Amino acid sequence: MPSLWGAMAFRVQLMPQTVQVLSCCQATVRERVLHELGAVFSGPMLGIRSPGGQERCDAFLLPSGFRVRYAVDHEHGLAHLLELQGPEEAS
C-alpha cells in the first residue's frame, strides 16, 4: 500500500508559550519567524513517521536564531509548536 504521509497537510498548533514569545517580537521579526516556520513545517520533515506511529518530538534552530521544540502527531495531522526561544535565549 503506498504511503500518503508525504502528501498530508498538517495543522500547526501554537502552545501558549510560543504565542507569548511571538507577540513580544517586533512585527518584522515575527513575520520572518513565521515565514521560516512555514517553510520548515511545509517541507518533507513532517512526512517522517516515528517507529510505531507514535508522536515524534524534536528541536531545531531557525535561520533567524530562534530555537523551536515541536511534536508531530501523525494520527491527528497536528504539528505542535511546544516551545520557542529567542536568539538570546537559545545560546
DRENLUM-593307 format. One record per residue: x negated, z, y negated of N, C-alpha, C in turn; residue in three letters. Coordinates in steps of 0.02 Angstrom, whole numbers, plus 50000, padded with zeros to 5 digits. Layout:
N
XZYXZYXZYALA...
END
This chain:
91
499585000050059500005000050000499555000049938MET499654995449891499224995149832499355001149785PRO498825003249752498875008849706499125006549638SER499605009949611499865008249545499635013049491LEU499195017849509498995023049461498635020149401TRP498245014849410497885011949354498355009149302GLY498975007249322499445004149276499945009249248ALA499915015349270500405020449250500265022849178MET500795023549140500735026249072500785033849075ALA500345037249040500345044449038500595046748970PHE500935052348970501125055648907500595060948894ARG500385061548832499885066548814500255072448783VAL500135078248810500455084348785499915088648751GLN500025090248688499555094248650499745101648656LEU499275105748676499385112948679499345115648607MET499655121448594499675124148526498985124748492PRO498465126448530497795127148501497555120448474GLN497695115048510497455108448487497835106248425THR498485107748423498885106048364498615109848303VAL498445116148312498185120248257497525117348232GLN497075115548277496425112748256496535106248218VAL496955101848244497085095448211497415096448143LEU497865101248138498215102348074497745105148021SER497195108148041496705110847993496205105547970CYS496205099848002495735094447985495985090447925CYS495515087547888495705082847836496045076847869GLN496475073447833496865067947862496415062547892ALA495865060847859495425055647885495085057747951THR494905064147955494595066748016495115066948072VAL495705069348057496245069748106496405062748133ARG496445057748089496585050948110496035048248156GLU495405049648140494845047348182494875050648251ARG494995057248252495025060848316495595058248359VAL496175057248329496755054648367496625047548393LEU496275043548352496095036748375495615037148435HIS495115041548430494635042348485494985044948548GLU495445049748540495815052348597496245046848629LEU496565042848587496965037248613496565032448653GLY495955030948630495515026348666495325029248734ALA495175035648736494975038848799495565039248847VAL496135041648823496695042748867497075036348885PHE496925030748854497235024448874496765020548920SER496175023148932495685019748975495775021349048GLY495305018949088495355019649161495265026749187PRO495015031349145494875038149169495485041649197MET496075040249171496675043549195496895040849263LEU496655035049282496835032149346496465035349404GLY495975039549390495585042749443495955048949466ILE496135048949529496505054649557496025059449590ARG496175065849584495765070849618495985071149691SER495545073649735495715074049806496345078249816PRO496775075949859497395079549874497925078649821GLY497805074449770498295073149718498425079049671GLY497965083949672498055089849628497895088049556GLN498095092449511497935091649440497175091749432GLU496925087349392496205086849381496045089149310ARG495555093649303495345096249239494625094049225CYS494485092849162493805090749143493725091749068ASP493135090249044492985090748972492525085048953ALA492545083048891492095077848866492005078748791PHE491515075148764491355075448693491545068748662LEU491945069048609492135063048573491555060748528LEU491525054348509491005051948463490995055848397PRO491565058448375491605062348313491305069248320SER491125071248381490825077848393491315083048417GLY491955081348421492455086148446492405086548522PHE492445092548547492435093648620493165094448643ARG493335091048697494015090848723494025093548795VAL494485097948808494605100148877495325098048894ARG495395094848952496045092048970496185092949044TYR496815091849062497035091749132497505085849140ALA497445082449197497885076749212498325078649271VAL498975077849261499475079149313499775072349332ASP499495069349385499715062649406500435062649430HIS500645068149462501325068449489501855067649434GLU501715070549375502195070249320501985065449264HIS501425062049272501205057249222501015060449156GLY500715066449160500535070049099499775071049093LEU499525070349033498845072349017498915078048967ALA498705083948987498755089948944498105090748905HIS498155090648840497575091948798497555099548789LEU497115102748828497115110048832496755113448774LEU496185110548754495785113748703495405108448664GLU495345109548599494975105148555494535109448511LEU493885108048511493405111748470493095106948421GLN493045109048358492715105148307491965104648319GLY491635099848286490915098848296490505105248286PRO490695109448238490315115548226490405120648282GLU490965120348318491105124948373490845122348440GLU490785115748446490615112648510489875113148526ALA489465115148480488735115348493488555120948539SER
END
